[in-house]
Each structure stands twice: as C-alpha cells, then as structure tokens.
Amino acid sequence: MKPDSSYTRRSTPLQPEPLKGKIFKRIKYESELERGFGQKIAKMAYGENLFSCIQCGTCSGTCPVSQYMDFTPRKIIMMVREGFSEDALNSLTIWLCASCYSCTVDCPKNIQITNVMYALKREAIERGIYPKKFPIPILSREFFKQVRKFGRNSETRLVINMYLKSNPFNMLKMAKMGIKLLKTGRMSLKQEMIKDRTHLSKMIDKIKQLNEEEK
Amino acid sequence: MTQYIYYPGCSVKSTGKVYEESLLSVFKYLDTPLKEIDDWNCCGATAYFSIDESEAFGLAARNLALAEKQFNGSKNLHIVAPCSACYLVLKKTQDYLNRDQELRRKIELGLNEVGLSYESFVQVRHPLDVVVNDIGLDKIKEKVTRPLRGLKVACYYGCQIVRPYRDFDHERNPMTMDNLVEALGGEPIDWPLKTRCCGGSLTGTIEEVGLRLSYIILREVRRRGADLVITTCPLCQFNLECYQERINKDFNESLEIPIIYFTQLMGLAFGISDKEIGIHRLFIPITKLAKLRKGGENVYV
C-alpha cells in the first residue's frame, strides 16, 4: 500500500496556552519542591507503585494526545514523584488526558497512570490552580453540579453552560449540528432528573461528611 | 437462570437515543428482553472522578445496590450497560470497593443511610459481551434473515470497554465484534485503530485536538475501504458521525462514512424495521446497503 503523505505529523501542534507570557523556568531548585507530594498523589490514585517508575517512556509513546501536551506523561510522573507540585498541577497534560487507559495497560511497572491524572485533576481543583477559562475543568464542574442536583446529566444543557462560561462564540459553530440533532430527534432541552432526589443527596451528604471527618 | 437488568446511562437517553432503541429491539428479538433499573442515577463518568472520587464511587454504588435490591430473587444478576463510560465506571467501582476496605465502609454507611446495601453479587456486562458470549453466535446465525453479504464493516471498539479491564477481549486487537459481523454475513475489515481514542469529550472542549483524533480514525477507515463503521459507545458514535461535517471543513476532506451502533447492524441483518432500530435518525444514510439490497454490485439474497 502506498504511504499516504497526509500521514506525516503536521508541524502545528497545539500551543500550550497558560504558559504564554510566563518565563519558562529552566532551572528547578530543591527549595521549590513540595515534600510528600508524590506520596499524597500515590495514595489518592491507589498507585503506591508510582515510585517504581523506570522512566522508560512507554506511556508517552502510547498516549494519543501526548503530542499536544506541555509535559508528556513520563515527565509528569517524574515531577510528581520529585515534588514539583506547582508545575505538575498547572500543566495542560492532566486536563488533556481523555482517560483511554492506553498508558495504564502498557506500563511495564503496572502504574495506574490514568488514576494519577485523575488524582492530579482533583488536587488542582481543590487548590484552585487549574487554568482559568480553560473549558475542560469547567465542563467537569458543570457536570458535577448537575449530577449533584438532579442525579442525572442533560447533555445539551451541560454543553451550553460550558460554552457560556468558557467561550460563548464557539456556540455559533455548533448551531448547524444542533439543528440537525433536533431534526433527527436526538436532542432535547429537558432537564433529566431522578424521581427521588433527596434519596441520592442524603447518601452523598453522608459520604461527604465521612470524608470530612477523616480529614 | 441468568437475569439481565438494563442500566441505560444519560447519553443513551439523549444523543444516543438510537442506541437504546436498537438495543432494546434486538434483545427482544433474541428472546432476552431487558428491564430497566428503576430510578437509576448518573454513573459519574470521567468528569465526576475529576472532582470527588469517593462521591463518584458512591453514585455508581447506588446503581449497583438498586439493581441488587430490585432483583433480589436471582443471585445470578447481570447489569447490562451499553455506554462504555458507564460500563467502565461500574466495573471500576466494584473493583475498588473490593480492594479498599476503608472506602467500602464509607460507601456502605452512605448506602445504609437511605436503606440500601451492596453485597457485590451483581456482575457488570457490556451488551456486546452478552450477545456474543452468552446468547452465542450460533443462535445469532439462526436468527439472521437478511445476511449482509458484500458489506465491508470496520469494527471500532473505542477505549473503555477493553481497557483497563480486559474482561472479554484483547486491549489492542479485540475480535468480538468482528466475529459478530461474520456471523451476520458481513465482511469485517482488518485495521489497526480498533481501540484508538476517538477524542472523547475533547471534541467539545479543545477542538484542535479532539477533531484531529476523530479524523485519524475516519481517514484510516476510508483508506481500508470500509462501507461503514460500527461502534459500541454513544460518545464515539457522536464524535465520528456528528462532527464529520466539521472534520471535512477543517481538514479539507470529503468523508461520508455512515457510523452506526453494532446493535443497528444486527437489526439490519435480522430484518427488523428501520424505524425500530433508529436508521431514520442517522446523519449519514447507509447508501451502500440499499444498493446491495437492490442487487447492484453484489446480488443480495
């Protein structure tokens, strides 16, 4: 089969946005390290073997989005382990991870890399240092709010809320698809919800309370 | 006797409506009617896990507990979750609740608060797994009334039904759906991107990345000469089908590949009416099949 010329990688990968205007610090000092950060993330991610990483780079090679990341998964693992918490939490990498689990199944050391990414996302949201106006954390938060309140999510409302809070002009691009979806009966603006909402919130509140007691 | 209970999930109720319609009618046709869990809630998907993990496990555990409560009669209970994300989240929850006793205690206290309990005898299954491994290809072959002779099908599995739990197939080169297509009389094509990521929610959030990931898959499908793609996940189907017009514009292409659910393909081979399996809701019509059926290039029996 003749190789397809369009297969070669294009030379315009996505530029990492939040790093614009910031001077990239090349030298890291030990004083910037956060002690125990690696242990904390490893515990959150059920990944005690995070520390057995041999830096082989299999995760970065197999990741379908690594070419768009500011730090590849291999670098993130090292940064977490060594305690560069600020760089790891500010990176785009953790938000670009689409949870396809390629790295997790390929890792020769059985590190649950996808779980590490989830743990970093949670930590970033907790500390409030995720990139502002960046749509992915906004989507997660909107999703969380909707499910917490109604027990189910309504895709159309979720997407509209996300665009309103990140980039409203993007909605215009979606109009054509929206009309098509409406015509084929695949979109509704109705808020989906469960019948017994107090049932669910009572349970979640209990779990939340137990979590706080633990802290 | 094995009891199947149906957990739809949010996507299947809106943009993935077609999936539900075709799934229910195909299962009915195969004498395995599915009953929905009453008052199920969202599984938590990937987004909830980015905010609070133990709450997310709680959400999923509530569904498992509801299933066990509503069908306590049979200990051989299987939840059928068609959406890949729901399937994985429910499986993951079971796995972590077994692994982490501290987490389990917390979740159980939460469930007890509302009079539920989770005994972990329920099993989580994907309908593809049920169709091929429980109902069996022999029975399917018997039930086929209009074999899909001459139809070249690309089977796209997506990521989360085979990774990280390689429950019923290989993580890179799964064959379950290919065998199913063969049983239906079609020709599965061999291609390497069966489980490559379609972009997931990135198509809506960071288009530059998401659309490109979908484009890579569609281009490979065309290069291999497939007539259509079958999928197992509402998000994959949505990305590959609904964004196809945008992909054509952004990458200066002229792709027109029908993307359908594997249940719809089964419905077509079983001769179930188009309306029952949601063919009329597709953006891109299956022209090739119509041609074959009229006895065009290959005579259709």
Interface residues (C-beta under 8 A of the other chain):
Chain A: M1 D4 S6 L14 M44 Y46 P64 V65 Y68 L96 A98 S99 C100 Y101 S102 T104 V105 Q112 T114 Y118 K121 R122 I125 P135 I136 P137 L139 S140 R141 F143 F144 V147 G151 R152 N153 S154 E155 T156 V159 M162 N170 K173 K176 M177 K180 L181 T184 G185 R186 M187 S188 E192 I194 K195 D196 H199 L200 K202 M203 I204 K206 I207 K208 L210 N211
Chain B: C10 S11 K13 S14 T15 G16 K17 V18 D39 W40 N41 C42 G44 A45 T46 A47 Y48 F49 S50 I51 D52 E53 S54 E55 G58 L59 R62 Y96 R99 D100 K106 I107 L109 G110 L111 E113 V114 L116 C159 Q160 R163 P164 R166 E171 R196 C197 G199 G200 S201 L202 G204 T205 I206 E207 E208 V209 L213 R219 R223 C242 Y243 E245 R246 H280 R281 L282 F283
